[in-house]
Amino acid sequence: MRLTDFWDRMRRQFGERYAESVAKDYVLAELGGRTVEQALADGKAPKEVWRAVVATFDVPPALR
């Protein structure tokens, strides 16, 4: 998954503004206690980060 695809899915799931807030502020246990932004900055693959988002939030099957 490309980073642009990741952000497209985040925006479709949470909305334009809230996606950024979730990425910046929400700590995910599946990411080792990091936020989405931290995990991506640490070099975690967007696909792995997206899987953590899916595991944490109620993401519809069409976006999984």
Secondary structure, 3 states (H helix, E strand, C coil): CCHHHHHHHHHHHHCHHHHHHHHHHCEEHHHCCEEHHHHHHCCCCHHHHHHHHHHHCCCCHHHC
